[in-house]
Amino acid sequence: MRQPAPRPISGHVFKRKGKRGAVWYAKFRLPDGGQQKKRLGLTWTEKTAPPDGYFTKGKAQAHLDELLRQTREGTLPGLVKTGKTFTDAAEEWLSYSENVRDCKPSTLRDYRNMARVLVREFGRRKIESITTQDIDLWISGYGGSNRTRQKYLVCLGSIFKRAMKVYGLPRNPADLVERPRVRRAAKIDVLRPEEVLAFVRAAESDQDAAIFHTAAFAGLRMGELLALRWRDVDFTRRTIHVRENWTQGETTTPKGGTERAVPMAEEVAERLARLGQRPHFTAEDDLVFCTARGRHVGYKSLKERYRAALKAAGLREDFRFHNLRHTFGSTVIRHADSREVMEWMGHADLTTTRRYLAFVDREDAAKRVSEAFRLEEPQESPAPAPAA
């Protein structure tokens, strides 16, 4: 049996009398032959531009034209009936992230927490009914920081993008939501090498001193330090191999998912060698920094001892542990190529590494620029030989 040919998409605008005056409506035909009618707003008859909620005939026609364009392109909200709620889409995306993308446990935990918040807001709604305006209204009223809002928008975008592939959702309503601006700190807080050494001397134990020293002179993150094993420390080649990360009670890959090798400064090598002379937990698979039972050091207790060492050394107590990593980056950038520093620190791109270029000494910059523009003195042409 032949299927009826789809009817042409068309429509018109008209006015209808309401309690507050004449109202503009748009009526248009869908591809399946069904019709939709939409109230646009009150009629505006003044010569000035209509305020929000009011329409002239031209404005009403322009709105209809946009509705017809979305209908032809299949992007009109509600045009496609997926039969799936936002909860369905969120659960499918979480399953995809875990089983196909193989995200790290810590990443999945963040995804689930964000999905739980989003389901409370959009859970029962059909995914095709959620508009850009709905998301914009919710995100603008969310009480978190701009960075948190940005993370939720990325999460929403990923859920809808997956729904487009799996359920045939025609558009991603999160794409057009303006992302809150996250300002990067204008100044990187670091310690001078002599401050690092004073701080290390003030540590409560040799192990804490080695942790702080390695963080500042090798640039490892706290989780990478706590996951470090003796097999990762190559004293012969003076290299630390960063292969694992310890976070939220689980061992995962380092941030970015890739291993890296970091040159080991002489002072760090000496301190780790002394730590390796302890009577227990020095086998290849043992943790370099561990508790009395050979287990992972606790974040909370380490941070308490870290702040105590800062105080004992007379340094500012608000200096974050992660800034020891910045101390490494800002120091070595003066003596190494940016791409080398990027590899040592495990940055995903060079843009992140270039933050440290502000610490490079530029005292000879003016001299080098002057030399670049200095004209070479013209050489005198040899005198012509006398005629014979």
C-alpha positions in Angstrom: 0.0 0.0 0.0 1.4 3.4 -1.0 2.2 5.8 1.8 0.6 9.2 1.4 3.1 11.9 0.3 4.1 14.3 3.1 2.1 17.5 2.9 4.0 20.8 2.4 5.0 22.6 5.5 3.2 25.9 5.6 1.5 28.3 8.0 0.1 31.7 8.7 -0.4 34.3 11.5 -3.7 35.7 12.7 -5.2 37.8 15.4 -7.8 36.8 17.9 -9.5 39.0 20.5 -8.5 38.3 24.1 -9.4 39.7 27.6 -6.5 42.1 27.5 -6.8 43.0 23.8 -6.0 41.4 20.4 -3.5 38.5 20.5 -1.2 37.2 17.6 -1.2 33.5 16.9 0.8 31.3 14.6 -0.7 28.2 12.9 1.4 25.8 10.9 1.3 22.3 9.4 3.7 19.5 10.4 5.2 17.0 7.9 2.7 14.3 9.1 -0.2 16.5 8.2 -1.0 17.5 11.8 -1.3 21.2 12.7 0.0 23.2 15.6 -1.2 26.5 16.9 0.9 28.7 19.1 0.1 31.9 21.0 2.7 34.6 20.3 1.7 37.6 22.3 -0.4 40.8 22.5 -0.8 43.0 19.5 1.4 46.2 19.4 0.0 49.1 17.4 2.4 51.9 18.4 5.1 53.1 16.1 7.8 52.4 18.7 9.5 49.0 19.0 7.3 46.5 20.8 8.3 45.5 24.3 8.7 41.9 25.5 5.4 40.0 25.1 4.0 42.2 22.4 4.1 41.6 18.6 3.5 43.6 15.5 2.5 41.7 12.3 6.0 41.8 11.0 7.4 40.4 14.3 4.7 37.7 14.4 5.5 36.7 10.7 9.3 36.5 11.5 8.5 34.2 14.5 6.4 32.0 12.3 9.2 31.9 9.6 11.6 30.6 12.3 9.1 28.0 13.4 8.7 26.8 9.8 12.5 26.7 9.4 12.8 24.5 12.5 10.0 22.3 11.3 11.6 21.7 7.9 15.0 21.0 9.5 13.4 18.7 12.1 14.7 20.7 15.0 11.4 22.1 16.3 11.1 21.2 20.0 8.5 18.4 20.4 8.4 17.6 16.7 10.2 14.3 17.2 8.6 11.9 19.8 11.4 9.8 21.3 9.2 8.4 24.1 12.2 8.8 26.5 12.5 10.9 29.6 15.6 12.7 30.7 16.1 10.0 33.4 16.3 7.4 30.6 18.8 9.5 28.7 20.9 10.2 31.8 21.0 6.5 32.7 21.9 5.5 29.2 24.8 8.0 29.1 26.1 6.8 32.5 26.1 3.2 31.3 27.9 4.3 28.1 30.5 6.2 30.1 31.2 3.2 32.3 31.1 0.3 29.8 32.1 1.8 26.5 34.2 4.9 27.4 35.7 3.1 30.4 35.9 6.2 32.5 37.9 6.2 35.7 36.0 5.4 38.9 36.5 9.0 40.2 35.2 10.4 37.0 32.1 8.1 37.1 31.5 9.2 40.6 31.4 12.8 39.6 29.1 12.0 36.6 26.7 10.2 38.9 26.6 13.0 41.4 25.9 15.6 38.7 23.3 13.3 37.0 21.5 12.9 40.3 21.1 16.7 40.6 20.0 17.1 36.9 17.4 14.2 37.2 15.8 16.0 40.1 15.2 19.0 37.8 14.5 17.4 34.4 13.9 13.7 35.2 10.3 13.1 34.3 10.2 15.4 31.2 10.5 14.0 27.7 14.0 14.8 26.4 12.6 16.4 23.2 10.5 18.9 25.3 13.6 20.4 27.1 14.6 23.6 25.5 17.6 25.9 25.5 15.6 28.4 27.5 14.8 25.7 30.1 18.4 24.9 30.7 19.4 28.6 30.7 16.8 29.4 33.3 17.9 26.5 35.5 21.7 27.1 35.2 21.3 30.9 35.9 19.5 30.1 39.2 21.9 27.3 40.3 23.8 28.4 43.4 27.2 27.0 42.6 30.3 28.7 41.3 30.8 29.5 37.6 33.2 26.5 37.4 30.5 24.2 38.8 27.8 25.6 36.4 30.2 25.0 33.5 30.7 21.4 34.6 26.9 20.8 34.7 26.5 22.3 31.2 29.2 20.0 29.9 27.4 17.1 31.5 24.0 18.1 30.1 25.5 18.5 26.7 27.0 15.0 26.8 23.7 13.5 27.8 21.8 15.2 25.0 24.6 14.4 22.5 24.3 10.7 23.4 20.5 10.9 23.1 20.8 12.3 19.6 22.7 9.2 18.6 20.7 6.6 20.5 17.1 8.0 20.4 17.2 10.2 17.4 16.9 13.5 19.3 17.1 16.2 16.6 19.1 18.8 18.5 21.2 19.4 21.5 19.5 22.1 23.6 22.6 22.7 25.7 24.7 23.8 22.7 23.3 27.3 22.6 23.5 28.0 26.4 26.2 30.5 27.1 28.9 29.1 29.3 29.7 31.0 32.5 33.2 32.5 32.3 35.7 30.9 34.5 38.6 33.3 35.2 42.0 31.7 35.6 44.0 33.1 38.6 46.0 36.0 37.4 48.9 35.1 39.6 50.5 31.7 40.2 51.6 31.4 43.9 55.0 29.7 44.3 57.9 29.4 46.7 61.5 30.3 46.1 64.0 27.4 46.3 65.3 28.6 49.6 61.8 28.7 51.0 61.2 25.1 49.9 64.3 23.9 51.7 63.3 25.7 54.9 59.9 24.2 54.6 61.3 20.7 54.0 63.5 21.0 57.1 60.5 21.9 59.2 58.7 18.7 58.2 57.6 16.4 61.0 59.4 13.3 59.6 61.9 12.2 57.0 59.0 10.8 54.9 57.0 14.0 55.0 60.2 15.9 54.1 60.7 13.6 51.1 57.0 14.1 50.0 57.2 17.9 50.2 60.6 17.9 48.5 59.5 15.7 45.6 56.3 17.7 45.1 58.3 20.9 44.8 61.3 19.6 42.8 59.5 17.1 40.6 56.0 18.6 40.2 54.0 15.5 41.1 50.4 15.9 42.2 49.5 14.7 45.7 47.7 11.6 44.4 50.6 10.7 42.2 53.0 11.0 45.2 50.8 8.8 47.3 50.6 6.1 44.5 54.4 6.1 43.9 56.1 2.7 44.3 59.8 1.9 44.4 59.7 0.3 41.0 58.8 3.8 39.7 62.0 5.4 41.0 65.0 4.9 38.7 68.1 6.0 40.5 70.4 4.9 37.7 68.7 7.2 35.1 67.7 9.7 37.8 64.0 9.5 36.7 60.6 9.2 38.4 58.0 7.3 36.4 54.5 8.5 37.1 52.2 5.6 36.4 49.4 5.7 39.0 47.2 8.1 41.0 45.7 7.5 44.4 42.3 9.3 44.8 39.3 8.7 47.0 40.6 5.3 48.1 41.2 4.0 44.7 44.2 3.6 42.3 43.7 5.1 38.9 45.7 6.3 36.0 47.3 9.8 36.3 45.3 12.8 35.2 45.1 12.7 31.4 45.3 8.9 31.4 49.0 8.7 30.3 52.2 7.8 32.0 55.2 10.2 32.1 58.8 10.4 33.2 60.1 13.2 35.3 63.9 14.0 35.7 64.9 13.6 39.4 66.8 16.5 40.9 69.9 15.5 42.8 68.4 16.7 46.1 65.3 14.5 45.5 67.3 11.5 44.6 69.4 11.8 47.8 66.4 12.2 50.0 64.5 9.2 48.4 67.7 7.1 48.7 67.8 7.8 52.4 64.1 6.9 52.7 64.8 3.7 50.9 67.2 2.6 53.8 64.3 2.1 56.2 63.9 -1.5 57.5 60.5 -2.3 55.9 58.5 -1.7 52.7 61.4 -1.2 50.3 60.5 -3.9 47.8 59.7 -2.9 44.2 55.9 -3.1 44.7 55.9 -1.3 48.0 54.8 2.3 48.3 57.5 4.9 48.6 55.4 7.0 51.0 53.3 4.8 53.3 51.9 4.3 56.8 53.5 2.2 59.5 51.6 -0.8 58.0 52.7 -0.1 54.4 49.4 1.4 53.3 48.6 4.6 51.5 49.1 7.8 53.5 45.8 9.6 54.4 45.1 12.9 52.6 43.7 14.6 55.7 46.5 13.8 58.1 49.1 14.7 55.4 47.6 18.1 54.8 47.5 18.8 58.6 51.2 18.0 58.8 51.8 20.1 55.7 50.2 23.2 57.2 52.1 22.6 60.5 55.4 22.6 58.5 54.5 25.8 56.7 53.9 27.5 60.1 57.1 26.1 61.6 59.0 27.5 58.6 57.5 30.9 59.0 55.7 30.7 55.6 52.1 31.7 54.8 49.8 29.0 56.0 47.3 29.5 53.1 49.9 28.3 50.6 48.2 25.3 48.9 49.9 21.9 48.5 49.2 22.0 44.8 51.2 25.2 44.6 54.3 23.1 45.2 53.7 21.7 41.7 53.5 25.3 40.4 56.8 25.9 42.1 58.4 23.2 40.0 56.9 24.5 36.8 57.8 28.1 37.3 61.4 27.2 38.3 62.3 24.7 35.5 60.8 26.8 32.7 63.7 29.1 33.1 66.1 26.3 32.1 64.1 24.0 29.9 62.1 24.1 26.7 58.3 24.6 27.1 57.5 21.3 25.5 59.9 19.5 27.8 58.2 21.1 30.8 54.8 20.1 29.4 55.9 16.5 29.2 57.4 16.4 32.7 54.2 17.9 34.2 51.8 15.8 32.2 49.9 18.8 30.7 47.4 18.0 27.9 48.5 21.0 25.8 51.1 23.7 25.7 48.7 26.5 26.7 48.7 25.3 30.3 52.5 25.1 30.4 52.9 28.6 29.0 51.5 30.1 32.2 54.9 29.7 33.7 56.7 31.7 31.0 56.0 34.8 33.1 58.7 33.6 35.5 61.4 33.5 32.8 64.1 36.2 33.2 63.8 38.8 30.4 66.6 41.1 31.4 68.5 40.6 28.1 65.3 40.9 26.0 65.9 44.5 25.0 69.5 43.8 24.0 68.4 40.8 21.8 65.7 42.8 20.1 68.1 45.7 19.4 70.6 43.3 17.8 67.8 41.8 15.6 67.1 45.2 14.1 70.7 46.4 13.9 71.7 47.1 10.2 74.9 45.6 9.0 77.4 48.3 8.1 77.9 48.4 4.3 81.2 47.2 3.1 83.2 49.5 0.9 83.6 48.3 -2.7 87.2 47.8 -3.8 88.7 50.5 -5.9 88.7 49.8 -9.6 92.0 48.7 -11.1 93.8 51.4 -13.1 93.4 51.2 -16.9 96.4 49.6 -18.7 
